[in-house]
Amino acid sequence: MKIAVVGAGYVGLVQAVGLADVGYEVVCIDIDTERVNLLKGRRAPIYEPGLEELLERYTGKSLQFTDEYSDIADADVIFVCVQTPATEDGACDISVVERALRDVGVVVREDALVVVKSSTPPGTLVDFERALGRPDVRIAVNPEFLREGTSLKDFFQPDRTVVGVKTHRDELELRELYHFLKAPFLAMNIPSAQLVKYASNTMLALRLSYINEIANISAVTGAHIKDVEQAIGMDPRIGSAFLRSGAGFGGSCFPKDVLALQRAGEKAGYRARLISPIIDINVEQPLRFVGELEKVMRLEAGVRVAVWGLAFNKGTDDVRQSPAIRIVQELIKRGVYVMAHDPKAEVGARKELGDSGWSFVARKEDALEGAEALLVLTEWPEYIEADYGSMRDVLVRPIIGDGKHALNHWALRRQGFTVIGIGL
Ligand code: UGA
């Protein structure tokens, strides 16, 4: 079975190297020639643990990269993994998917199976069919549930595989393609599979905004959110996963998918009411974190603050919608000078933050020089496991802000630090 993957981004690259590792012949196409050349040289355009090793192993052998659609003409299955940005009003913009489908439609062989992996809302199948323009080619969807930072692990060990199909034959073909996965394989109609993706991300985002709401209530009532989280998470009906409060969630998916679900409902005639507060709470959360910091120190010109972590999550170089970036922007706005470190996100952070009001330091310890507080905003292991005791006298004042509520607050306080978070 010959496989093509359209789009060499986070999702497409993982799909391509993952399937090459299973033994398939894979061609990955991207219209960005620079990206393709980088990949042909076995270099990854993004950071994702394990990706470069697999590129090294398969590129030029069972895995080819190209910017020419004619190179995928003989593929049996074509996965479309291109970006779905948001339109101005927050709806899902499927124009890049449509463009990819149009290009695929020009070259693809009769009876091939085109599988849309990009996150797209229910109700878009007719648009896809129109764009593809090939009634002789089959179409299906297969949403991904990869988390940046653990994408390859998630590819090989998913919790479930979901496909949206029109016929039993398409289901069987995809079941066979994914024969190497142990997880339950769920086939359903196309709108259902599309909705699974949006509803899953929205549920996770809902939990996060919910626990952040409880943290905000803790902050004003004297409750300790970590005690509250632990106790409510022990109810097996609730569970403790994805129940860690903090300065808000980030990434390219949750904020976008949550709004897109709201808009998809509206477009089809239903106004959902539980969804928009998820975003409202999340937009405010980084500012609340800065507000907590302001209770213990002045945030004004002449003050220096150290920041560890700029990526939205550990294990990634991605800074899209990162609460850390929002916090640094807010500090710069108040005249505070920020010394920041991140093991992977320097390039993205420089793009987001410009070059005034802050500096990037290559060693995390160098951020502390002359700083009145240290803010830990991404839970990279090297930050969680750092020797904080030794920093107590390096910092001008022993203040530690924890934007992910992931540090050992009890131990820090015992070492004499003032620990800042929301409702900690
Ligand atoms: C998310 C979903 O988890 C994936 O299943 C989905 O495939 C992906 O979106 C997507 O739509 O493509 P991702 O955004 O990469 O994955 O990262 P997550 O691990 O979900 O983290 C999102 C944010 O929530 C991060 O900022 C993280 O720090 C935050 N978070 C997570 C918390 O604040 N508290 C928690 O308890 C867990």
Boltz pocket constraint, residues with backbone or C-beta under 6 A from the ligand:
constraints:
  - pocket:
      binder: B
      contacts: [[A, 119], [A, 144], [A, 145], [A, 146], [A, 147], [A, 148], [A, 149], [A, 201], [A, 204], [A, 208], [A, 240], [A, 241], [A, 242], [A, 243], [A, 244], [A, 245], [A, 246], [A, 248], [A, 249], [A, 250], [A, 251], [A, 252], [A, 253], [A, 254], [A, 257], [A, 312], [A, 313], [A, 314], [A, 404]]
      max_distance: 6.0
